[in-house]
Amino acid sequence: MTQQQWEDAPFNQVEPEEEKFDCEVTETLVKETSVISTDYYYNNDTGNHVFQGDYTEDFKGSSYDAITLIGELKTRVEKELKTVKTLHEKRKLERLLKACTGWKQEELIVEEA
């Protein structure tokens, strides 16, 4: 076996170390839900209530957007991390905590379905 064959042999191969590469992640989330509001009127022609408020503001008042959910999760994970006993669970929570960090909301659009 030549030196090159020896070096190229599968049992002599070494996995490269992980390297960090910066990137930007854009994720679009879509959820159908209802808003709770008192800002409506009754349409006598159709017999229906017609919403006349601001969907985004009423959504914010009656539900949680994704950024708020991530923040709540982060707070709970930080609290739980202080009490975890196993290394496996600690690593899992640290990974979850890292995933909760750094998010910002560029835009929130809530429209009629």
N, C-alpha and C positions, 0 to 999 in steps of 0.2 A: 504494500500500500504506500502510495507516495505521500509526501507531507501535505500536499493540497487535498488529496482524498481523505486523509486523516482529519484535517481541519473541517472539511465539508461533511463529514459523517454526522448523521442525525444525533447521535449521542454526545457529540461535541458542540452542538448548536446551543447558543445561549439566547434566551428571549431578550429583546431590547427592553430597557427600562421605560416605564411610562413617562411621557413628556406632556407638558401642559401647552395647549394652544388656545388662545383667546378667540372668542366668537360672540355673536349676538344672536339671541333666540327670539323669534316672534311667533307667538302662538295665538290663534284665534279660537275663542271658546264660544259656543252657542248653546243657549238654554231657553226652552220655552217655559214660561211661568205666568203667573197672574199678579197684578198689582192691586192693592187695596186702596180705595180712594172714595172720598165723598164729593169729588169734583166732577159731577156729571149732571145731566138734565134728562128729563123724560120726553121722548119724541112721541107726540100724539099720533102722528101719521104711521109710524112703524110699530108703536107699542113697546119700544125698547129703551133702555137707558143708554145714553150716548156719553162716552167719556170726553171730557173737555179739559182735562188737566195736563200735566207734564209727566209723561211716562217715566222719564229718568228720575225725577224727584220723588214720585210716588214709589218707584221701585226701591230707591235708596231708603225710603222711610219704612218699607215693609219687608225687605229682604236683605241679603248680603251679596255684594259683588265678589268676584274671584280674589281680588287683592285683599279684601277684608277677611275672607276665609283663610287665605294663606297666612295672614298675620295672626289670626286666632290659632291656627295650627302651630305656628312657630312658638307662640307663647306657651302652649300646652306641652310641646316637645321639650322646650327648655326646662319646664317644671319637672317633667317626667325624667329627664336626663339626670337630674340631681338624685333620684332615688333608685335608678336602675342598678342591678346587681351583677348581671352577666356581661362579659366582654362582647359577646355576639349581639345582645340587645343594645348595648352602648353604641357599637359601631352602626347598627341599623338606625338608631335615633340620631346619631351625628350626621349620617348621610341624609336623613330626612330634614334635619335642621339646615344643612347646607343647601338643600334644594329649595327651602323656603326663603332663602336670603337673596336679596338683590332685585326682586321684582318691582316694577313700577307700572303704573297704569298710564298708558299714553292717551287712551280714549275710552269712554264708556258710552255706548249707544243703546238705548232701550226704545224699541219701536212697537207699534201695534202689530199684533200677529195676524 
